[in-house]
């Protein structure tokens, strides 16, 4: 079985398990609370292959963070682009530099978050549980169209629709609460209403439900995360105002590192954000809900001998010679604080040529920032680019309207210059035509599924053992046989050109083959 077919099999297995076991679904929601920056499909496939995963990332991301994947480790395969796999590894499969701790709530920080949310929404929340409820409801309002489309597709009655909505609200609050409990002593999560599961007819209903819950929980957690970071920044600035004449060594001690020694940070130091693409999923100190007797174990690991790096076709790391020990000195790459006496405009002491600035780099730098200190200009630019993604205004206008007044004229101008350079480089890159992919032996990928040649499949049929698909490409409607390559990759032939099915189309085909019911 090819690795991609293995992913399809795991996807079918985990969605069927979640559909028929409410307790397992509740346990999965607690697990995915730590994987909220991944998609639902990623979280489900990670759960199926390694339910004890805590922080996952690609091999390239781990290497960039100074960690090496151990020899012979098998990757966690998830859906990638163009019917290919993406390969992830848990932190327990790596060794190298220490990853800073994840953000967590304590009583004091929870009270401050509640105060900020009350001011933001004009609410009167009395505790963190009510705060989470307020944030959840607000973000669900933005998903009202998605909710309505799902309930209409399921053809639910008014009473059933109300029950479905109540389960969605409950599941989102549960996920957000579970994430806020991680690595802390606070008991936040309460009951969980999964009555909507009784309304599911097949795994498609489950997938729609979980995807809606996951995306809404992600929105809510990112909002709370931003407030947590702002509060931590303000606390640090107030502490600096109280002791303005503190020496450099004293300031380094506050950051948790003597200058240049590479000493580990104290245990209570919080990491501002999940590091780069690394997601988080540590078990809280209390046992997990959903009928399981024990919480998900914390499998975060200390340093181990370094191992191989490249992946073979099966997703395992290829043994290589022993690399040199990782540099464990303080580095902004893992969220460590730079020296307190860096350049005048707080660019972290590592000014980057404008030609090398990219939008992706700035976003990545912001996500890996140490939020126990003031953001430098590059990190601030990354924050602006991240927060302006869903806005109708451009990043520069967004910065000028919402952020510029918090900085000196000189630093504000520097941030504008960084944003302009990154956006200019992005626009230049878009104008460069992409190099065509080399065709693969099993299936020539010489047709890109993009407008106006996008393949749309409306449904599948079977007659005398032959499966056909009702398709359209542009304005051309047609019915054609579904074919497979030697490695069973599904595709259709259009004007003598093979066109591979997308991941979703391949999944719908698989469901049709399993249940022989129309997929529409």
Phi, psi and omega per residue, in radians:
X1 nan 2.255 3.105
X2 -1.160 2.809 -3.103
X3 -1.125 -0.632 3.130
X4 -1.159 -0.716 3.084
X5 -1.125 -0.544 3.065
X6 -1.139 -0.668 3.084
X7 -1.118 -0.765 3.093
X8 -1.041 -0.717 3.125
X9 -1.120 -0.809 3.129
X10 -1.076 -0.666 3.126
X11 -1.105 -0.779 3.111
X12 -1.121 -0.731 -3.126
X13 -1.097 -0.869 -3.029
X14 -1.215 -0.663 3.131
X15 -1.192 -0.622 3.074
X16 -1.185 -0.684 3.095
X17 -1.095 -0.784 -3.124
X18 -1.179 -0.573 -3.135
X19 -1.149 -0.636 -2.990
X20 -1.809 0.116 -3.107
X21 -2.473 1.755 -3.118
X22 -1.108 -0.656 -3.138
X23 -1.132 -0.705 3.100
X24 -1.154 -0.662 3.109
X25 -1.098 -0.732 3.105
X26 -1.117 -0.713 3.109
X27 -1.131 -0.665 3.112
X28 -1.137 -0.687 3.120
X29 -1.069 -0.667 3.074
X30 -1.155 -0.723 3.111
X31 -1.092 -0.832 -3.057
X32 -1.244 -0.234 3.049
X33 -1.046 -0.558 3.095
X34 -1.486 -0.099 -3.138
X35 -2.024 0.476 -2.956
X36 -1.175 -0.299 3.114
X37 -1.493 -0.093 2.964
X38 -1.606 2.922 3.030
X39 -1.325 2.917 3.088
X40 -1.060 -0.753 -3.108
X41 -1.090 -0.697 3.081
X42 -1.066 -0.850 -3.106
X43 -1.055 -0.712 -3.132
X44 -1.152 -0.742 -3.132
X45 -1.216 -0.640 3.059
X46 -1.105 -0.768 3.128
X47 -1.058 -0.712 -3.136
X48 -1.150 -0.665 -3.038
X49 -1.617 -0.520 3.134
X50 -2.681 1.484 -3.093
X51 -1.191 -0.080 3.110
X52 -1.814 0.167 3.128
X53 -1.081 2.524 -3.121
X54 -2.073 -0.826 3.087
X55 -2.396 2.159 -3.082
X56 -2.163 2.578 3.115
X57 -2.829 2.919 3.071
X58 -1.277 2.848 3.108
X59 -1.018 -0.717 -3.121
X60 -1.105 -0.688 3.135
X61 -1.161 -0.770 3.120
X62 -1.057 -0.751 3.135
X63 -1.077 -0.712 3.132
X64 -1.126 -0.502 3.132
X65 -1.547 0.095 3.089
X66 1.479 0.367 3.096
X67 -2.117 2.513 -3.104
X68 -1.943 2.483 3.071
X69 -1.367 2.318 -3.111
X70 -1.117 2.672 3.138
X71 -1.023 2.418 2.998
X72 1.296 0.080 -3.127
X73 -1.234 2.410 3.107
X74 -1.596 2.316 -3.070
X75 -1.300 2.855 2.956
X76 -1.642 1.939 -3.034
X77 -1.591 2.292 3.092
X78 -2.272 3.003 -3.126
X79 -1.147 2.383 3.033
X80 -2.066 -2.797 3.133
X81 -1.462 2.612 3.019
X82 0.935 0.835 3.093
X83 1.009 0.603 3.033
X84 -2.012 2.913 -3.136
X85 -1.710 2.623 2.858
X86 -1.844 2.480 -3.065
X87 -1.956 2.141 -3.130
X88 -2.006 2.723 3.082
X89 -2.336 2.443 3.062
X90 -1.372 2.746 -3.124
X91 -1.059 -0.487 3.124
X92 -1.199 -0.226 3.105
X93 -1.668 0.134 -3.068
X94 -2.218 2.942 3.030
X95 -2.570 2.749 3.115
X96 2.422 -2.486 -3.048
X97 -1.087 2.586 3.117
X98 -1.237 2.405 3.070
X99 -1.651 2.228 -3.134
X100 -1.017 2.757 -3.125
X101 -1.150 2.706 3.135
X102 -1.442 2.801 3.113
X103 -1.175 2.575 3.141
X104 -2.600 2.771 3.138
X105 -1.760 2.396 2.899
X106 -2.090 -3.133 -3.057
X107 -1.030 -0.762 -3.101
X108 -1.156 -0.816 -3.133
X109 -1.170 -0.647 3.103
X110 -1.089 -0.693 3.119
X111 -1.142 -0.700 3.122
X112 -1.163 -0.718 3.105
X113 -1.076 -0.738 3.110
X114 -1.041 -0.753 3.136
X115 -1.108 -0.719 -3.131
X116 -1.159 -0.774 -3.138
X117 -1.139 -0.673 3.084
X118 -1.030 -0.756 3.140
X119 -1.212 -0.658 -3.091
X120 -1.199 -0.735 -3.059
X121 -1.784 -0.058 -3.039
X122 1.145 0.557 -3.093
X123 -1.638 3.080 3.109
X124 -2.294 0.856 3.136
X125 -1.189 2.424 -3.096
X126 -1.754 -0.310 -3.113
X127 -2.671 3.103 -3.063
X128 -1.189 -0.521 3.111
X129 -1.110 -0.760 3.113
X130 -1.203 -0.571 3.101
X131 -1.117 -0.808 3.105
X132 -1.049 -0.703 3.121
X133 -1.085 -0.730 -3.125
X134 -1.138 -0.765 3.141
X135 -1.152 -0.709 -3.134
X136 -1.087 -0.839 -3.116
X137 -1.092 -0.719 -3.137
X138 -1.088 -0.746 -3.137
X139 -1.265 -0.531 3.092
X140 -1.185 -0.514 3.103
X141 -1.064 -0.584 3.121
X142 -1.265 -0.275 3.134
X143 -1.816 0.307 -3.077
X144 -1.038 -0.693 3.136
X145 -1.123 -0.746 3.110
X146 -1.071 -0.767 3.141
X147 -1.067 -0.772 -3.101
X148 -1.132 -0.731 3.134
X149 -1.101 -0.703 -3.123
X150 -1.141 -0.833 -3.116
X151 -1.147 -0.566 3.081
X152 -1.223 -0.692 3.095
X153 -1.112 -0.596 3.135
X154 -1.419 -0.157 3.133
X155 0.969 0.923 -3.115
X156 -1.521 2.591 3.035
X157 -1.296 3.018 -3.140
X158 -1.064 -0.730 3.130
X159 -1.184 -0.717 3.108
X160 -1.156 -0.665 3.099
X161 -1.066 -0.736 3.112
X162 -1.093 -0.752 3.112
X163 -1.109 -0.696 3.123
X164 -1.094 -0.809 -3.132
X165 -1.082 -0.695 3.121
X166 -1.104 -0.675 3.114
X167 -1.176 -0.684 3.108
X168 -1.086 -0.830 3.124
X169 -1.031 -0.797 -3.122
X170 -1.102 -0.738 -3.107
X171 -1.182 -0.693 3.111
X172 -1.134 -0.811 3.117
X173 -1.052 -0.676 -3.136
X174 -1.123 -0.786 3.132
X175 -1.089 -0.816 -3.129
X176 -1.085 -0.752 3.137
X177 -1.111 -0.721 3.137
X178 -1.097 -0.700 3.097
X179 -1.138 -0.698 -3.135
X180 -1.185 -0.361 3.109
X181 -1.431 -0.345 -3.024
X182 -1.008 2.334 3.082
X183 1.091 0.271 -3.136
X184 -2.179 3.066 -3.132
X185 -1.809 0.015 -3.075
X186 -1.424 2.434 3.042
X187 -1.714 1.890 -3.031
X188 -2.005 -0.840 -3.036
X189 -1.186 2.529 3.126
X190 -2.063 -2.419 -3.123
X191 -1.276 2.894 -3.114
X192 -2.337 2.170 -3.138
X193 -1.739 1.949 3.109
X194 -2.063 0.581 -3.140
X195 -1.105 -0.417 -3.133
X196 -1.085 -0.436 -3.120
X197 -1.036 -0.557 3.141
X198 -1.157 -0.284 -3.135
X199 -1.608 -0.141 -3.093
X200 -1.296 2.341 3.095
X201 -1.669 -0.535 -3.137
X202 -2.726 -3.065 -3.067
X203 -1.168 -0.382 3.106
X204 -1.111 -0.687 3.095
X205 -1.138 -0.697 3.092
X206 -1.085 -0.782 -3.102
X207 -1.095 -0.755 3.123
X208 -1.080 -0.752 -3.139
X209 -1.091 -0.914 -3.077
X210 -1.139 -0.648 3.130
X211 -1.138 -0.745 3.100
X212 -1.097 -0.798 3.121
X213 -1.074 -0.782 -3.070
X214 -1.130 -0.789 -3.111
X215 -1.171 -0.667 3.122
X216 -1.208 -0.707 3.085
X217 -1.100 -0.667 3.109
X218 -1.083 -0.805 3.108
X219 -1.016 -0.783 -3.103
X220 -1.150 -0.754 -3.118
X221 -1.205 -0.662 3.092
X222 -1.121 -0.650 3.094
X223 -1.145 -0.804 3.119
X224 -1.128 -0.658 3.136
X225 -1.048 -0.776 3.126
X226 -1.072 -0.701 3.131
X227 -1.158 -0.693 3.109
X228 -1.047 -0.779 -3.106
X229 -1.153 -0.692 3.114
X230 -1.099 -0.714 3.134
X231 -1.131 -0.766 3.124
X232 -1.101 -0.683 3.101
X233 -1.100 -0.778 -3.134
X234 -1.119 -0.688 3.102
X235 -1.072 -0.741 -3.114
X236 -1.169 -0.715 3.129
X237 -1.120 -0.675 3.097
X238 -1.137 -0.704 3.116
X239 -1.106 -0.630 3.129
X240 -1.205 -0.632 3.116
X241 -1.167 -0.575 3.130
X242 -1.223 -0.635 -3.126
X243 -2.137 1.181 -3.053
X244 -1.184 -0.390 -3.055
X245 -1.746 0.318 -3.128
X246 -1.108 2.487 -3.114
X247 -1.290 2.888 3.118
X248 -1.025 -0.750 -3.119
X249 -1.116 -0.629 3.095
X250 -1.123 -0.749 -3.126
X251 -1.123 -0.688 3.093
X252 -1.085 -0.610 3.122
X253 -1.125 -0.660 3.095
X254 -1.072 -0.636 3.128
X255 -1.298 -0.164 3.083
X256 1.667 0.164 -3.105
X257 -2.495 2.217 2.876
X258 -1.129 2.484 -3.009
X259 -1.009 2.145 2.986
X260 1.264 0.097 -3.098
X261 -1.521 -0.390 -3.088
X262 1.299 0.290 3.131
X263 -1.202 2.582 -3.115
X264 -1.200 2.635 3.115
X265 -1.307 2.745 3.123
X266 -1.135 2.795 -3.009
X267 -1.135 -0.474 -3.064
X268 -1.565 0.095 3.134
X269 -1.242 2.357 -3.105
X270 -1.778 2.438 3.020
X271 -1.447 2.348 -3.045
X272 -1.107 -0.648 -3.026
X273 -2.675 2.829 2.997
X274 -0.989 2.391 -3.026
X275 -1.283 2.061 -3.140
X276 0.848 -2.167 -3.117
X277 -1.570 0.135 -3.095
X278 -1.310 2.210 3.079
X279 -1.725 2.980 -2.969
X280 -2.175 2.527 3.074
X281 -2.908 1.162 3.062
X282 -1.604 2.557 3.137
X283 -1.328 2.537 3.038
X284 -1.327 2.960 -3.027
X285 -1.242 -0.385 3.129
X286 -1.585 2.866 -3.093
X287 -1.256 2.633 -3.100
X288 -1.221 2.669 3.093
X289 -1.351 -2.749 3.045
X290 1.109 0.503 3.015
X291 1.425 0.041 3.102
X292 -1.607 2.473 -3.047
X293 -1.406 -0.310 -3.093
X294 -2.383 2.674 3.139
X295 -1.358 2.880 3.058
X296 -1.107 2.248 -3.060
X297 -1.197 2.605 3.054
X298 -1.487 1.894 -3.101
X299 -1.802 0.354 3.080
X300 -1.113 2.444 -3.004
X301 -2.072 2.734 3.018
X302 -1.464 -2.919 -3.096
X303 -1.296 2.442 3.047
X304 -2.315 2.908 -3.141
X305 -0.984 2.540 -3.097
X306 -1.205 2.804 -3.095
X307 -2.431 -2.815 -3.078
X308 -1.292 2.904 -3.084
X309 -2.106 -1.016 -2.991
X310 -1.092 2.723 3.108
X311 -1.771 2.458 2.972
X312 -1.580 -3.089 -3.064
X313 -1.127 -0.348 -3.099
X314 -1.632 0.074 3.102
X315 1.490 0.235 3.102
X316 -1.756 2.656 3.073
X317 -1.336 2.452 -3.106
X318 -1.524 2.201 -3.133
X319 -0.993 2.378 3.107
X320 -2.335 3.094 3.049
X321 -1.163 2.750 -3.130
X322 -1.109 2.144 3.076
X323 -1.329 2.884 3.083
X324 -1.152 2.595 3.129
X325 -0.970 2.509 -3.116
X326 -1.170 2.575 3.091
X327 -1.325 2.016 -3.079
X328 -1.766 0.279 3.081
X329 -1.273 2.890 -3.062
X330 -1.065 2.383 -3.074
X331 -2.649 2.400 3.077
X332 -1.146 -0.294 3.140
X333 -1.062 -0.514 -3.139
X334 -1.978 0.449 3.051
X335 1.434 0.167 3.133
X336 -1.306 2.677 -3.100
X337 -1.324 2.306 3.006
X338 -1.297 3.038 -3.141
X339 -0.986 2.548 -3.089
X340 -1.239 -0.324 -3.059
X341 -1.910 0.958 3.136
X342 -1.532 -2.973 -2.975
X343 -0.974 2.882 -3.009
X344 -1.076 -0.557 -3.082
X345 -1.771 0.281 3.011
X346 1.038 0.838 3.082
X347 -1.668 0.272 3.041
X348 1.411 0.119 3.091
X349 1.305 0.195 -3.108
X350 -2.374 1.075 -3.082
X351 -0.980 2.375 -3.054
X352 -1.943 2.350 3.101
X353 -1.008 2.480 -3.110
X354 -0.972 -0.621 -3.093
X355 -1.138 -0.360 -3.099
X356 -1.728 -0.060 -3.123
X357 -1.341 2.306 3.073
X358 -2.290 2.713 3.098
X359 -1.058 -0.732 -3.119
X360 -1.105 -0.730 3.137
X361 -1.080 -0.787 -3.099
X362 -1.134 -0.722 3.088
X363 -1.094 -0.767 -3.132
X364 -1.114 -0.684 3.132
X365 -1.150 -0.687 3.083
X366 -1.110 -0.757 -3.114
X367 -1.141 -0.408 -3.138
X368 -1.779 0.200 -3.081
X369 -1.239 2.703 3.021
X370 -1.573 1.896 -3.049
X371 -1.492 0.163 2.971
X372 -1.467 -0.016 3.079
X373 -2.309 3.018 3.110
X374 -1.228 2.398 3.129
X375 -1.157 2.455 3.043
X376 -1.423 -3.141 -3.024
X377 -1.140 -0.672 3.127
X378 -1.157 -0.745 3.129
X379 -1.145 -0.687 3.089
X380 -1.101 -0.721 3.082
X381 -1.064 -0.703 3.081
X382 -1.103 -0.680 3.079
X383 -1.065 -0.790 -3.130
X384 -1.094 -0.777 -3.133
X385 -1.122 -0.670 3.133
X386 -1.176 -0.811 -3.064
X387 -1.308 -0.377 -3.091
X388 -1.620 0.005 -3.077
X389 -0.994 -0.752 -3.056
X390 -1.641 0.187 -3.130
X391 -1.653 2.730 3.112
X392 -1.465 -0.161 3.126
X393 -1.737 2.755 -3.124
X394 -1.348 2.939 -3.022
X395 -1.109 -0.685 -3.138
X396 -1.124 -0.761 3.094
X397 -1.116 -0.697 3.116
X398 -1.071 -0.767 3.118
X399 -1.097 -0.830 -3.110
X400 -1.090 -0.581 -3.068
X401 -1.439 -0.639 -2.963
X402 -2.012 -0.274 -3.010
X403 -2.205 -0.526 -2.934
X404 -1.006 -0.630 -3.052
X405 -1.219 -0.131 3.133
X406 -1.547 -0.076 -3.055
X407 -2.115 2.787 3.013
X408 -1.141 2.804 -3.133
X409 -1.021 -0.688 -3.097
X410 -1.154 -0.819 -3.117
X411 -1.233 -0.626 3.102
X412 -1.065 -0.701 3.119
X413 -1.173 -0.635 3.101
X414 -1.134 -0.713 3.133
X415 -1.140 -0.705 3.085
X416 -1.059 -0.716 3.139
X417 -1.112 -0.716 3.121
X418 -1.130 -0.787 3.131
X419 -1.092 -0.769 -3.118
X420 -1.074 -0.741 -3.128
X421 -1.129 -0.767 -3.129
X422 -1.137 -0.744 3.140
X423 -1.188 -0.641 3.112
X424 -1.140 -0.733 3.123
X425 -1.148 -0.644 3.112
X426 -1.119 -0.775 -3.138
X427 -1.108 -0.653 3.116
X428 -1.155 -0.681 3.140
X429 -1.116 -0.666 -3.126
X430 -1.106 -0.489 -3.106
X431 -1.382 -0.258 -3.130
X432 -1.495 2.087 -3.124
X433 -1.109 2.430 -3.130
X434 -1.254 2.531 3.088
X435 -1.211 2.292 3.124
X436 -1.153 2.477 3.111
X437 -1.229 2.560 3.037
X438 -1.242 2.392 -3.128
X439 -1.130 2.501 3.090
X440 -1.533 2.575 -3.089
X441 -1.003 -0.680 -3.036
X442 -1.333 -0.436 -3.095
X443 -2.780 2.071 3.141
X444 -1.271 2.031 -3.098
X445 -1.639 0.975 -3.091
X446 -1.615 0.131 3.072
X447 -2.141 2.124 3.117
X448 -1.615 2.264 -3.140
X449 -1.374 1.276 -3.137
X450 -2.354 2.689 3.131
X451 -0.986 2.493 -0.009
X452 -1.554 0.212 -3.086
X453 -1.798 0.446 -3.110
X454 -1.260 2.333 3.094
X455 -1.442 2.147 3.078
X456 -2.030 2.229 3.121
X457 -1.955 2.169 -3.079
X458 -1.645 -0.363 3.136
X459 3.026 2.928 3.137
X460 -2.065 2.640 3.082
X461 -2.365 2.789 3.085
X462 -2.310 2.299 3.091
X463 -2.497 2.098 -3.123
X464 0.945 0.716 3.070
X465 1.418 -0.003 3.136
X466 -1.827 2.203 3.139
X467 -1.660 2.240 3.099
X468 -2.103 2.816 3.141
X469 -2.172 2.374 3.000
X470 -1.473 2.007 -2.963
X471 -2.203 2.899 2.931
X472 -2.581 2.527 2.987
X473 -2.319 1.973 -3.013
X474 1.132 -2.191 -3.140
X475 -1.681 0.024 -3.097
X476 -1.570 2.058 3.082
X477 -1.777 2.379 -3.133
X478 -2.801 2.843 3.048
X479 -2.056 2.312 -3.070
X480 -2.537 2.771 -3.138
X481 -1.299 2.475 3.038
X482 -1.485 2.138 -3.107
X483 -1.872 2.950 3.112
X484 -2.408 2.553 3.046
X485 -1.372 -3.136 3.132
X486 -1.073 -0.513 3.108
X487 -1.684 0.357 3.018
X488 1.213 0.361 3.046
X489 -1.326 2.182 -3.077
X490 -1.361 2.499 3.066
X491 -2.743 2.938 3.040
X492 -2.164 2.783 3.127
X493 -1.868 2.190 -3.130
X494 -2.274 2.019 -3.093
X495 0.920 0.797 3.119
X496 1.128 0.327 3.064
X497 -2.025 2.243 3.093
X498 -1.336 2.341 3.096
X499 -2.178 2.047 -3.092
X500 -1.329 2.502 3.101
X501 -1.260 2.578 3.069
X502 -1.273 3.006 -3.136
X503 -1.021 -0.784 -3.126
X504 -1.161 -0.715 3.126
X505 -1.142 -0.681 3.102
X506 -1.142 -0.649 3.105
X507 -1.158 -0.767 3.116
X508 -1.069 -0.675 3.096
X509 -1.093 -0.758 -3.139
X510 -1.090 -0.738 3.112
X511 -1.097 -0.684 3.110
X512 -1.090 -0.765 -3.134
X513 -1.136 -0.554 3.141
X514 -1.300 -0.743 -2.986
X515 -1.955 -0.208 3.124
X516 0.921 0.770 3.039
X517 -2.135 2.621 -3.090
X518 -1.042 2.354 3.061
X519 -1.814 1.960 -3.082
X520 -2.197 nan nan
